[in-house]
Amino acid sequence: GPPLRFRTYTARVSRVIWLVGMMGAGKSTLGPALARELGRRFVDADREIERAAGASIAELFAREGEGGFRARERAALDALAASGAVVAVGGGAIAQPGAPERLAAQGTVVYLRARLETLLARVGNASARPLLAGLDAAGRRARLEALLAERKPAYETARIALDTDDAPVSALVSQLAARVRAEEALPPRSGRRVEVALGERSYAVEIASGSLAGIGGAVAQVVRARQAVLVTVPPVGKRYAAKALRSLRAAGFAVARIDVPDGDASKNLRQVARIYASLLARGADRDSVLVALGGGMTGDLTGFAAATFLRGIPFVQVPTSLLAMVDASVGGKTGVNLPEGKNLVGAFHQPRLVWIDLDTLRSLPARERAAGFAEVIKKAAIWDADLFATLERDADALQALEPGPLAAVVERAVRIKAEVVSRDERENDLRMLLNFGHTLGHAIEALLRYRKLLHGEAVAIGMVFAARRSEALGHAPAGTADRLEALCRRFGLPMEIPSFPRGAYLAALRVDKKTRDSRIRFVVLEGIGRARTVPLRAEELAAALPAGARQSAKKRARRR
């Protein structure tokens, strides 16, 4: 074709802001308003391509095919990279090979996200859109759904994500401008970032290696506080607390440290009261921030203390276990256990930041790592068949903590959690899927008094049990449970259900938090990567336990 000529922009007022997303997501509507709010120029990349070619996008597709159009598109975006503008990018641009990395290196990528029904309503008959032209309503739906599934992994690499479905443009622009300004105020990063999109409570999950020394500056960017109080357990504190406290002190915080006993048995109201007393003794007030340094227990306990001390103060998660990195630190569920059951007292309280240093996993015992991978397997089983296949393929590399595979899997697991939480923060429906394996897992933990088995180990046992119930009830195809069990075993997870009397299991199952109208919202698989909830009675689940788990107290006494 003819030479590609585009205007070259050289006035670098700031890094360019790339707006990406599906057709109909709102790039052309929000883009100009955002540019005005930020005092920048707005550019529609498709209009730049049309101007340079002297032809419409539809004509270019017809004349040169998609390959020719993509070459023009890349040239246009490269020319805009130094503009400092707000640029609306064509829906498929970021899904091209190498595009996510290239756009991220050139500017700040913002993903404008909308539901399928919203996209369909906005594109209308789509007569001017080459990828939808000539299709009827059913065809447009099927094509948009397929494009969204194909492009979603590329969209999710964005630094910032914003849902554009229901809020007015003015509110969306105000929210987006604040997030862009906060992003640009941060120093350059070399790691991975996942945005948890919750409106005013949105926050970032930063994933990198060797990043613990930067925690102070990162906290200072997201919290205005006088004092930072680090909460940790002795084994973690011995290795990492000094580095974290130095960083916090260097960022201008007055610092203090509170140690709580290690182990899930410490996740109780007595330890929360000890944290309250320590905070008061150190003069903590609403101008303080708590920093949870440790595993899931530390994060849950610290988060609950932050949610309830003085009716709520900010906190930051610095997870050092794999389980906490991929699950417990994200989503704002905080709480403590009661003797009757796990996490029966708690609150939703979102962190201001989750700071993940993958290097901290190297000091984690192999058993703790395996327990963390149980939560990754869970997310793959309920949400992402491709991730499940990746775990099967890379199990050995992941257990060896090879940096490339590990970072990619941690990021994907966090993205799944972030997506679910952003759509259902308060566990009204969709978020319940994250409880896959937890119904029996929590019952096992309570019966063992939170000893002998780690949380991830109990969940692994519960997942395989749930998968077998899924098959037995006709929800999942045969072989689903065997495949899940094989993967759990590859990561060294236990599979045997502990032996307790049937009545003990029944009592533990009845205090499940997901019970509604005397029925548990039990999570079943419909296949690898798909799940839903079904109402089941605790009696039905207890009856399905293997004989060894239902032996009588009398028989157990004889064996002792």
Secondary structure, 3 states (H helix, E strand, C coil): CCCCCCCCCCCCCCCEEEEECCCCCCHHHHHHHHHHHHCCCEEEHHHHHHHHHCCCHHHHHHHHHHHHHHHHHHHHHHHHCCCCCEEECCCCHHHCCCHHHHHHHHEEEEEEECCHHHHHHHHCCCCCCCCCCCCCHHHHHHHHHHHHHHHHHHHCCCCEEEECCCCCHHHHHHHHHHHHHHHHHCCCCCCEEEEECCHHHCEEEEEECCCHHHHHHHHHHHCCCCEEEEEECHHHHHHHHHHHHHHHHHCCCEEEEEECCCCHHHCCHHHHHHHHHHHHHCCCCCCEEEEEEECHHHHHHHHHHHHHHHHCCCEEEEECCHHHHHHHCCCCEEEEEECCEEEEEEEECCCCEEEEEHHHHHHCCHHHHHHHHHHHHHHHHHHCHHHHHHHHHHHHHHHCCCHHHHHHHHHHHHHHHHHHHHHCCCCCCHHHHHHCCHHHHHHHHHHCCCCCCCHHHHHHHHHHHHHHHHHHCCCCCCCHHHHHHHHHHHCCCCCCCCCCCHHHHHHHHHCCCCEECCEEEEEEEEECCEEEEEEECHHHHHHCCCHHHCCCHHHHHHHC
